[in-house]
Amino acid sequence: MKTHSVRTYKSAEKLAREDQLAWKMAAMAADTVPVEADVAEMIGNRIIDNASVAVASLARRPVASARAQTMAHPYSPGATVFGLPSDKRFSPEWAAWANGVAVRELDYHDTFLAADYSHPGDNIPPVLAVAQHVGRNGQDLIRALAAAYEIQVDLVKGICLHEHKIDHIAHLGPSAAGGIGALLNLPAETIYQAIQQALHVTTTTRQSRKGEISSWKAYAPAFAGKMAIEAVDRVMRGEGAPSPAYEGEDGFIAWLLSGPKAEYQVPLPEKGEPKRAIMDTYTKEHSAEYQSQALIDLARRMGPKVGDFAKVKSIVIHTSHHTHYVIGTGANDPQKMDPTASRETLDHSIMYIFAVALQDGGWHHERSYAPERAQRPDTVALWHKISTVEDPEWTRRYHSRDPNEKAFGGRVVVTMEDGSTITDELAVADAHPLGARPFARPQYIAKFRTLADGIVAGAEQDRFLEAVEKLATLSDLSALNVTVDAAKLGAPRPTGIFDWK
């Protein structure tokens, strides 16, 4: 790996294209270095993981709405949409839209946290949609997804967005564009322009994950994927993009990040070096914000020790800056303590999540968010006794570059009414590569089987899993679609512009 220094340049300064971050990422994406076996295996795991969480969300309103919009755009050859028969094909950018929302809706797939945070699996829907449309094979898809993951993870390692209230999809647009460029074997020049265009149109504010969080939280990554496809298409036709998008005098760093005097350090593989960034990422056992994963596992462990929850006086979670200020009381969001809050808001409230996990001894992607569960009086009482504080040591470990030291959990102190305390801590989730029960292919399959149960027929589950097992030799990528009975797709949604007759 080589670390690249990235800063703002005045328009009068000469910054050669090959010295620009977008070009360096494009050149890396265009490098056809072979994908190593463990990376290819992990890509298959994440395809299974995405399908798991997508099928579990098919009947939810945001997913049904995105699918209805997509169904107004049939196309040939086109791409498939989760839930629908594989012979029904749609324009690839719209298929990426529908599938991206389905994957993101439950906040239940893979994650990477460093200077910023991300869900790199959000790259799969747009890259797969284009791959299906243009008739690429499994090896092409593996190589493209390795590139997309590499770009996103390396950007997340080097450039913090959330401190400037920029949503993390600003790293996803460029990574998806780079992955699509790799898929299509485009020259570095074309990928370079597409990455810049995708960055330009996917930079949005973090209000989508603040206060009264709406369904746009699930739509935002799908939007980035859709924009990436359109950016690549546009640039392939000979059009350009704002350049240099990162380093320009009026560009991304100068006005949206830390300003003209800032300097960022972004690591990227050198030419001929394998793309292995996906191996730094991890998935979720629980349907909740990743910083809550270890704390859910800790709550499961602490619940029996606490015993009578009515006798709890207070619970303080000592954790990282990010956890405290994004999903903790440091966010100063009253909605995070509101029993009538949306699922999306509860997903970003560690106070709610810890209370429910403590009482229930676990977490469920539907039952744990149900209005009747959130409004249960004893839960509300316990929930409102929970607070978070930033602990510098947990913040340091959160940002550590040593994977053996990096941590996303915290230390919890439960004070009882009689003054006694119960204290425990957990650094990483049980499902984390360094956790008590790391996820490997059997665990990904089990997650798929669990979430698909009652939704996807057993024979269809088997067929899909067999296709993933043969990913490296797969010639027809429509086999990676998962079809369900129409009755499992929920009631029709109200009509919109695309339904107008």
Disulfide bonds with the S-S distance in Angstrom:
none
